[in-house]
Amino acid sequence: MSSIEITSENFESEVLQSPVPVLIDFWAPWCGPCKMLSPVIDQIADEYSGQLKVGKINIDANTALAEQHGIVSIPMLVVYKDGEIAVQRNGAVPKHDIEALFKNLI
């Protein structure tokens, strides 16, 4: 299972109502660090399929979601559990640092 595109239309069903934790990558097509992080995010989606849902939010296409989350710089990783933000981390970070964000939640 690869990452899914999160939009304003599916945010509630895919994130807030998810039975498993959700890792969200806030990104934009023009963001160099976001492009570097993207393959790692997809790899995590595949490796943790069934335990963790992984979604991406394009901040240019979903400005309302970016504003609701107070996104001022990207990439921004946010982990939701039980409909609430559990942890967030800014910047292009190594895979093991991303895994540390959600390992204790799955």
Secondary structure as UniProt FT lines:
FT   STRAND          4..5
FT   TURN            8..10
FT   HELIX           12..16
FT   STRAND          22..27
FT   TURN            29..30
FT   HELIX           32..47
FT   TURN            48..51
FT   STRAND          53..58
FT   TURN            59..61
FT   HELIX           63..68
FT   TURN            69..70
FT   STRAND          76..81
FT   TURN            82..83
FT   STRAND          84..90
FT   HELIX           95..102
FT   HELIX           103..105
//
